[in-house]
């Protein structure tokens, strides 16, 4: 599968380096680059009208339309198009804002070519991606006391699944921790995604943290 991407970053050197580096990978093609969020939206719209697009690699802090707003706009225009954030910022607010806007992945700029390429492939395949530094930051937030706001309709078991997803566990690891089958875990996830109107695990992480559900499982 050839993965077609648009890169958005306001720093010319970074943008050009990313484009050069990723274009050398056989299964990745850089369709266009953009220096801010508005330009990224325009480039994506052009690409979607021609040969199509698979993933957007998005910086966060850019002049004018930033990465958060651009991601929100793109998800409104193309709900199935994955956006992977690549930024220097790994603070809680930036991470949650990006996930809340619809980003499917979040990487910091210390990620190497192999890690970025793997994230793009995973996002194109419909998977959520958080690199270790981001996951560690979210786990620190898990340990901080928060007021739970359990939405009506969620069962205690579904709340536990939310907590496990926020902690970065896979379906297999959740099944082992809960002493149930992976099929049962998938059923729980399908139910809670439907109840909370979530598209993917990245949105589930954001939901868990904003509702105070990212706390240790019982």
Buried (B, 14 or more C-beta within 10 A) or exposed (E): EEBBBBBBBBBEEBBEEBBEBBEEBEEBBBBBBBBBBBBBBBBBBEBBEEEEBBBBBBBBBBEEBBBBBBBBBBBEEBEEBBBBBBBEBBEEEBBBBBBBBBBBBBBBBEBEEEBBBBBBBBBBEEBBBBBEEBBEBBEEBBEEEBEEEBBEEBEEBBBBBBBBBBBBBEBEBBBEBBEBEBEBBEEBBEBBBEBBEBBBBBBBBBBBBBBBBBBEBE
